[in-house]
Structure formats: C-alpha cells, structure tokens
Amino acid sequence: MAKARRPEAVDKLLDISSTGGIYMGSPEDRAEDVGGIIHYEHIQLYVPDLHQAYIFYCDGLGFTQDPGTWSKQRGGFKVLWFNLGRHQIHIVQKDVHQDTKGYITVVVPDAELVKKRLAAVKEALEGTKFRSEMRSVHGEQRLFATDPWGQDYMVLQSGQAGDFTMSMGMSELQLPVHPGTARAIAEFYKRVFHARIETPISGESVVYVGPGTKFRFTENAALGPVTNKKFTELYDGWHAAIYVSDFSGAFRAMEAADLIFTEHGFFDADISGLRDAQRFHQFRFQDIVALEDLEGDGWSVKKGEVIYQFGNEVRSLCHPKFMRALYNRHGDNFDVPEDIQTIV
C-alpha cells in the first residue's frame, strides 16, 4: 500500500536537496550533459525458468551471460546476470514473473541479425508469451521482442538511439504513468538527484540516467487517476539500479521524507541511517511523491502523496560494481550459427 507523506516531510526533502541542475539551451546544446545520475546499470526481474531466459536473452537478443561473477556474488544458484554493453539484466528464478508494464530499449550492432536470432529461438520458446514483431513508434517501424513471460524489448541498431553513439547496451526504460503525472515524476528525480530532465512531447517526460540512457515516463489515459489499486496492478517488485554523484545529499533528502525502502530481502535491508547506506554503498526507494499539489480533470493529488512506484536501487560511485568491465560477445559471435539446432 502506497503511503502518503506529510507535506512538511516533503518540505524537508526540498530544503535538503537543491533545485537541481538548470540546463539551458537546445537539446543539441545539451547532448553531452548528463546530470546527477551517472549510470543506469541493470534491471532485475523474476522469472520461473532460467533455461528459457537464457534462450531468449543470450540466443535471441544477443546478451552475454556474465562470466565475471560466481553464484554467491549474484545472490545464489538461481540468479543469472546477462551483459549487453555496460548494462545488465539480472534474472532471478522464482515461482512468479515480473515485468515493467512498459518496454526496455536495447541497442545492438545489427538489428537484422537479432531479428534472425529471434526467429531461430521461436520453436524453443513455443507455448510461452514470446513473440517478435515490427511495431510503429512515433511513426517509425521498430523491432520488438517479448520475453517468454510478457516483458517487451524494443531493439535499435547502433546509431538509432538518439544523441549518443552506443554500440551495445540498454539505452532506455519506458514506463506507463498516470495522466498528469509524467512531469511531476521527472521533477522528483531532478530535485532529489539533480538529474537532467526534458519534456519532449506533451504527456511524456525523460530523465537522463547516464550517457545516452534515459527513463521515459509516458502518460497512459487508460490507467486513469492515481490510486493505490493502480499501483498494485502496475508494480510487481522489479527494480532498476542507478549510480548518483551526490549520494549523501540524495539519501538525506529521501530519509527526511521517509522514502527509504527497507522492506525487501536483499543484503542492504538493514539501513537505519546514512552510515549504513555508506557501508552498503547504496539504498533503495520505490515511492515517488508529488512535490506540490497536482490536479487534473476530475482528480487531485496533495503534496507528499505517492504518484508512482517502482524499485530504484541507488548506488554511490564508490560501489565496488561501479563501471565494472563487462564481457560481451562481438563480431561473428553475435551472428546466427550455421547449425541452427545448436540454439533450439
């Protein structure tokens, strides 16, 4: 259940945090500006079958199973990490599955090769929600792949990801949000983390989370007004990991507003103050609150009330995993093998 924070608690957050970076000029002028969120590293999802996950992510999309960690470092024998460029998908075997309700954009060296690879794994994933198809996004035809449990991925070829040249990686996380809240969600990240934000079109806001990487919040009229029931339907416990430059400032602001989330089963659950967060080099939150009163057509939200939920694992730049070198397959290793039976 999402908990509303008192307006005075949010005032403390605003007092502790600065107004964030003020970015002037055109998007072209700001193309190499990042902001206070330095890196978006991974997304973690629960799935019921690790073998099917391997087929989809490695043989289909072209991720590489991470060879640089052992099971205890990843969280156990039922956890796999898949690399793509400087980014990862963390997959945990559970009886349930999770998905973001939006889509994750992946950048690959050759989208046509990935299209062939996805066709090659179709038989192996028969009977699941897996599919591969072309969809229209802002008037452009893009390749989409859906994992065996319903999580969508948009596949871009290197050079199609906008204002940053990325050969491989996860360039964007697109999330559906309630009408009238996209800008307020972005403002939350700007105020707490000094993130660079933009509103490219009405009803959509972008938060930059590193070079060439973004969280995109897109309003969806079908979601209707903000309610606790809607949060439960939208958010099922997955999380994304980000690295921030002003770690202590962000923690103190979130702590003042009672937004630190500790009711989880990860190693950093025992956080009761900044020193604990520094010991773990990270903290977590999932409630995003309105920093001012909001109102729309037949609805209103008071300052301090929750307007969106999803898991954020916030790390300092002193975290031992920050910008760890990740192994990726390249060249012929990314191509479709001649003997197609090797992957089905």
C-alpha positions in Angstrom: 0.0 0.0 0.0 1.4 3.3 -1.0 1.8 5.7 2.0 1.2 9.4 1.7 3.9 11.6 3.2 3.0 14.7 5.2 3.6 18.0 3.2 6.1 19.1 5.9 8.1 15.9 5.3 8.3 16.8 1.6 9.3 20.3 2.6 12.3 18.8 4.4 13.2 16.9 1.2 13.0 20.2 -0.7 15.1 22.0 1.9 17.9 19.4 1.9 18.0 19.0 -1.9 19.0 21.8 -4.1 16.9 22.9 -7.1 18.9 20.5 -9.3 20.9 21.3 -12.4 19.4 24.1 -14.5 20.1 23.2 -18.2 19.8 26.0 -20.7 19.9 25.8 -24.5 18.6 23.4 -27.1 18.6 19.6 -26.9 21.5 19.7 -29.3 23.4 22.0 -26.9 22.8 19.6 -24.1 23.6 16.4 -26.0 26.6 15.6 -23.8 25.2 16.8 -20.5 24.3 14.0 -18.0 23.3 15.4 -14.6 23.5 13.9 -11.2 22.5 10.3 -12.2 25.8 9.0 -13.7 24.9 5.4 -14.8 21.9 3.1 -15.2 23.4 -0.3 -14.7 20.8 -3.1 -14.5 17.2 -4.2 -14.2 16.2 -7.2 -12.1 13.3 -9.4 -13.0 11.8 -12.6 -11.5 11.1 -15.4 -14.0 10.1 -19.0 -13.4 12.5 -20.7 -15.9 16.2 -19.8 -16.2 16.7 -22.0 -19.2 14.1 -20.2 -21.2 15.5 -16.9 -20.0 18.9 -17.9 -21.3 17.5 -18.8 -24.7 15.7 -15.5 -25.0 18.4 -13.2 -23.7 21.5 -14.8 -25.0 20.5 -16.8 -28.1 17.7 -14.4 -29.1 18.6 -10.8 -28.1 22.4 -11.4 -28.0 23.1 -10.7 -24.4 26.2 -12.5 -22.9 26.0 -14.5 -19.7 28.3 -12.7 -17.2 31.4 -14.8 -16.7 33.0 -12.4 -14.1 30.9 -13.4 -11.1 30.1 -16.5 -9.2 26.8 -17.5 -7.7 27.3 -16.1 -4.2 28.1 -12.7 -5.6 24.9 -12.8 -7.8 22.7 -13.9 -5.0 22.6 -17.6 -5.3 22.5 -20.5 -7.8 19.1 -19.4 -9.2 20.4 -16.0 -10.3 21.8 -15.2 -13.7 23.3 -11.9 -15.0 23.3 -11.1 -18.7 25.5 -8.4 -20.2 24.9 -6.0 -23.0 27.5 -3.3 -23.4 27.8 -1.6 -20.0 24.4 -2.8 -18.9 22.9 -5.9 -17.4 19.6 -7.8 -16.9 19.6 -9.7 -13.6 17.3 -12.7 -13.8 16.1 -14.5 -10.6 14.3 -17.8 -10.7 11.0 -17.6 -8.7 7.6 -19.1 -9.0 6.3 -15.7 -10.2 7.3 -13.5 -13.1 7.8 -9.7 -13.2 7.6 -7.1 -15.9 7.8 -3.4 -16.1 4.5 -2.9 -18.0 6.5 -0.8 -20.4 9.4 -1.7 -22.6 13.2 -1.7 -22.3 15.2 -0.4 -25.3 18.3 -2.4 -26.3 20.9 -1.3 -28.7 22.7 -3.9 -30.8 25.4 -3.8 -33.6 23.0 -5.2 -36.2 19.2 -5.3 -35.7 18.7 -7.5 -38.7 20.9 -10.2 -37.2 18.9 -10.0 -34.0 15.7 -10.4 -36.0 17.1 -13.6 -37.4 18.2 -14.8 -34.0 14.8 -14.2 -32.6 13.2 -16.2 -35.4 15.6 -19.0 -34.6 14.5 -19.3 -31.0 10.8 -19.3 -31.8 10.4 -23.1 -31.7 12.3 -23.4 -28.4 10.0 -20.9 -26.8 6.8 -22.2 -28.2 3.9 -22.2 -25.8 5.2 -19.0 -24.0 4.4 -15.4 -24.5 7.4 -15.0 -26.7 7.0 -13.1 -29.9 8.9 -10.9 -32.3 7.3 -8.3 -34.5 7.6 -4.8 -36.0 5.7 -2.0 -34.3 5.2 1.7 -35.0 6.9 4.0 -32.5 6.4 7.8 -33.2 5.9 6.9 -36.9 9.0 4.7 -37.2 8.9 0.9 -37.6 10.9 -0.8 -34.8 11.6 -4.4 -33.9 10.1 -5.5 -30.7 10.7 -8.8 -28.8 8.6 -10.1 -25.9 10.2 -12.4 -23.4 8.5 -15.7 -22.5 6.6 -14.0 -19.7 5.5 -10.8 -21.3 8.3 -8.2 -20.9 8.7 -6.1 -24.0 12.0 -5.0 -25.6 12.5 -2.6 -28.4 15.6 -3.3 -30.5 17.5 -0.5 -32.0 20.6 -0.7 -34.2 23.6 1.3 -33.1 23.2 4.9 -34.3 19.4 4.9 -33.9 19.5 5.6 -30.1 19.5 9.4 -30.4 22.1 11.8 -29.1 24.7 9.3 -28.0 26.6 6.7 -30.0 26.2 3.3 -28.2 27.3 0.1 -30.0 25.6 -2.2 -27.4 23.6 -1.6 -24.3 20.2 -0.7 -22.8 19.5 2.9 -23.8 16.0 3.4 -22.3 13.4 2.2 -19.9 9.9 3.3 -20.9 7.2 3.2 -18.3 3.5 4.0 -18.4 2.3 6.5 -15.9 -1.0 8.1 -14.8 -2.3 11.1 -16.8 -0.9 14.4 -15.5 2.0 12.9 -13.6 4.9 12.5 -16.1 6.4 15.9 -15.5 6.0 15.7 -11.7 7.8 12.3 -11.7 10.7 13.8 -13.6 10.8 16.8 -11.3 11.2 14.4 -8.4 14.4 13.0 -9.9 15.6 16.4 -10.8 15.1 17.7 -7.3 16.5 14.7 -5.4 19.3 13.6 -7.7 20.0 16.7 -9.8 19.0 14.7 -12.9 18.8 16.3 -16.3 15.2 16.1 -17.4 13.2 17.0 -20.6 9.6 17.0 -21.7 9.9 16.2 -25.5 6.2 16.0 -26.1 3.0 16.6 -24.1 2.3 13.8 -21.6 5.9 12.5 -21.6 9.0 13.3 -19.6 12.5 12.0 -19.8 15.0 11.6 -17.0 18.6 11.2 -18.1 20.3 8.4 -16.2 23.8 8.4 -17.8 25.4 9.0 -21.2 22.8 8.1 -23.8 20.5 6.4 -21.3 17.0 7.5 -20.1 14.0 6.7 -18.1 11.0 7.7 -20.2 7.7 8.3 -18.4 4.7 8.2 -20.8 1.2 9.1 -19.6 -1.4 6.5 -20.5 -5.1 7.6 -20.4 -6.2 4.0 -19.9 -4.6 4.0 -16.4 -7.0 6.6 -15.1 -6.4 8.7 -12.0 -3.7 7.8 -9.4 -4.9 5.2 -6.9 -3.3 2.6 -4.6 -5.1 -0.1 -6.5 -3.5 1.0 -9.8 0.0 1.0 -8.1 -0.6 -2.6 -7.2 -1.6 -3.5 -10.7 1.4 -1.7 -12.3 4.3 -2.5 -10.0 5.2 -6.1 -9.0 8.5 -5.7 -7.3 11.2 -5.4 -10.0 13.9 -2.8 -9.8 16.5 -0.8 -11.7 19.9 0.2 -10.4 21.4 3.7 -10.8 24.6 5.4 -9.7 24.4 9.0 -8.4 27.1 11.7 -7.8 25.6 13.3 -4.6 24.9 10.1 -2.7 24.7 11.6 0.8 22.6 14.5 -0.3 20.1 12.2 -2.0 20.0 9.9 1.0 19.4 12.7 3.5 16.6 14.1 1.3 14.9 10.8 0.9 15.3 9.9 4.6 13.8 13.3 5.6 10.7 12.5 3.6 10.5 8.9 4.9 11.1 7.4 1.4 13.9 5.0 2.2 12.6 1.5 1.4 13.9 -1.4 3.6 11.1 -4.0 3.4 12.9 -6.2 1.0 15.0 -9.4 1.1 18.3 -8.0 -0.2 21.6 -7.7 1.7 21.1 -3.9 2.3 17.8 -4.2 4.1 19.3 -3.2 7.5 19.7 0.6 6.8 18.8 3.0 9.6 20.9 6.0 8.6 23.5 7.4 6.3 26.4 5.4 7.8 24.6 2.2 7.0 23.9 3.4 3.4 27.6 4.3 3.1 28.6 0.9 4.4 26.5 -0.8 1.7 27.3 1.9 -0.8 23.6 2.0 -1.7 20.0 2.4 -0.6 16.6 1.8 -2.1 13.3 3.6 -2.7 10.1 2.8 -4.6 7.6 5.6 -3.8 7.8 8.7 -6.0 5.8 11.5 -4.4 4.3 14.8 -5.6 6.5 17.8 -4.6 3.5 20.1 -4.9 -0.3 19.8 -5.2 -1.4 18.5 -8.6 -4.8 18.4 -10.2 -6.3 17.4 -13.4 -9.7 16.6 -15.0 -11.7 15.2 -12.0 -8.7 14.3 -9.9 -6.2 15.9 -7.5 -3.1 14.9 -5.6 -1.8 16.6 -2.5 1.9 17.3 -1.9 3.5 14.3 -0.4 1.1 11.8 -1.9 2.5 8.9 -4.0 2.2 9.4 -7.7 4.2 6.4 -9.0 6.0 3.3 -7.7 8.9 1.3 -9.0 12.1 -0.1 -7.4 15.2 2.1 -7.5 18.5 0.8 -6.2 20.6 3.9 -5.7 24.3 3.4 -5.6 27.3 5.6 -4.8 30.2 6.0 -7.2 32.3 4.1 -4.5 30.2 1.0 -5.0 32.6 -1.9 -6.0 30.4 -2.7 -9.0 30.6 0.8 -10.5 31.6 0.6 -14.1 32.9 -2.9 -13.7 34.2 -4.2 -17.0 31.6 -6.4 -18.6 32.4 -9.1 -21.1 30.4 -9.0 -24.4 30.5 -11.2 -27.5 31.4 -9.3 -30.6 31.6 -9.9 -34.4 30.9 -13.4 -35.6 29.9 -14.5 -32.0 26.9 -12.2 -32.4 25.8 -13.9 -35.7 23.3 -16.7 -36.2 25.1 -20.0 -36.1 25.0 -22.1 -39.3 23.8 -25.1 -37.3 20.5 -23.7 -36.0 20.0 -26.8 -33.8 22.7 -25.5 -31.5 20.3 -23.0 -30.1 16.9 -24.8 -30.3 
